[in-house]
């Protein structure tokens, strides 16, 4: 459940599909200097890399296809 102070970002891909994701919030209990935190950081990056990929790749693919057809 979202906290009342959490900010959200609206993202639309090229097909008009809407994604609502939480805005970046710094987690102060993690440190790159603490090796025991590395697994949590790796999990965070793998999850968010997939989410970003799922939004951006269809957009870029559609853009490239449109440019190829126009050429």
N, C-alpha and C positions, 0 to 999 in steps of 0.2 A: 504494500500500500504506500502511496506517495505521501510524503510529508507536505504540510500546507505551504512550506516555503520553497519547495522544489520547483525549479524552472524547467520548462519543456521546450523542445525545439520541434518545429514542424518542417518536414522535408518531403518534397514531392519528386517522384522520378518522372521520366519522360512520358510514361503512360498515364500520368495523373494519379498514380497510386500514392496515397498519403501515409507517411510514417511519422509517428510521434515518439520522440526519444527524450530521455532525461538529458538536460544540459550537463556539461562537465561540472563535476564537483570534486574538489581536491580532497583526498583521503590523507589526513595528517598522521594516521597511525602506521603508514607504510614508509619504508626508507630503502633506497637503493643500497645503502651501506649495511643493511641487515639481511644477511643471506637467507634467513628463515622467511622473509617476505617475498623472495623471488618467485616462488611458486604461485602466490596470489597475483603478483604482477603479470606473470606469464599467462595465467588464466584470463585475466582482464583483457590483455592485448589480443588473445586468440578470439575471445567472444566478440569484442568490438571490431576487430578486423573483419570478421565474417559479416557483421551487421553493416559496416561501411561498404564492403564489397557488394552485398546484396542490393544496396541502394545505388551505388555509382556505376557498376558494370552494365546494368541494363540501359542506363542513361547514355553512357559512352558508346555502347554498342549501337543504339538507335541513332545517335549523332553521326557515327562513322558510316553507317548504312545510308543515311540521308545524304551525306556528303559524297559518297561513292555513286549514288544514283544521279545526283546533280552534276557530277563531273563528266 
